[in-house]
Amino acid sequence: MISWFNTEERIENLVTQSCSWLGTPFRANAAIKGYGVCCHLFVAEVFMGIGAVDRQDFPQADPNHSVSQTKSLIEPFMADFPGMVQVEGPPIPGDILGFKIGGCTHHIAIVLRNKEMIHAVRRHGVMLNRWDDPMWAKRLTRIWRLKA
């Protein structure tokens, strides 16, 4: 399946737009660059900001949901995300990674280049990590790709 991120220009735009959020603190259900953002609204804002998906409202989520639940809120969110399909690995730039936090898949990140990902992490804000880092790799449960 061909990714929407099928040109170097689109990948570079993704990197530039997502990295412009670096340092934004984590705030549940917020999506304001520099003020606060949560993981799912960060992904939505980046994808809307580069024109990959149309601007729309996305649901709020309880950041503590996975502490006591085994049913993911992220999986239905991604199923409803326009043009997004679940794929098998390996991840490529523009893919969205789902991670198990607590009892279910409850965190997402955007794949950039060279096994790097960017995401909004509680207590750290928007930051870069490698998706193959053992701490993240063992929690990776899903990969979604935006269709071209």
Protein Blocks (a to p, Z undefined) as FASTA:
>chain_A
ZZfklcfklmmmmmmmmmmmgoiacdehiacehjaccfklmmmmmmmmnopaccdddddd
dfklmmmpcbdfklmmmmmpghiacddddddehiacdddehjbccbdcdddeehiacddd
ehklpadddfklmklmmmpmbdcdddZZ
